[in-house]
Amino acid sequence: MARTAGSHSDITGPRVRAAALRLFAQHGYAAVSMRQIAREVGVQAGALYKYTPDKQSLLFSLLKGHMDDLLAARAAESHPADPVAALRGFVEFHIAFHLERPEAVFISYMELRNLDAAHFDVIERLRRSYEDELETILRKGREAGVFDVPDTKIATLAVIAMLTGVNTWYRAGGRLSRDQVLTIYWDMVRKAVARD
């Protein structure tokens, strides 16, 4: 029997992805076997191959799915022409989007190294397109004389690293509300790039 009685492909497929995401985030990609994922989902190990050809493809689909969701959500946001307003919008979007997906964010950064070269290139291109938007905002702000950023690429990477770092410490119900975190981080980013 390939599938546990009562399981359905439209339900089991997403459950496979959710279980893999959870297990990869908890134990690391290398430490998780297809058998563990199957056990978590409640199917025979051989049944997983109905949903993914192998563990590498499963990791890639999780990372690509995260980037596709990120880019689609960002495209749906407003993009003000004013560089300061655009930067604030980017900062608030980045934090709010990523706080909702801590496991996806964790594996997107920690497990990128486990992708084969072809899959890595796809994810890197998607990441670059997201980073390029922030770099464009910083460049426009520099050209308008409102940002003092000597190297927009380094500033882009530094800002994204700082914003993504919120996921390592923020907990709902903690000392700071999400809105307070957004305000504090916006203030730090603004001061880091502002012209004196």
Order of alpha helices (4+ residues) and beta strands (2+ residues): alpha-alpha-alpha-alpha-alpha-alpha-alpha-alpha-alpha
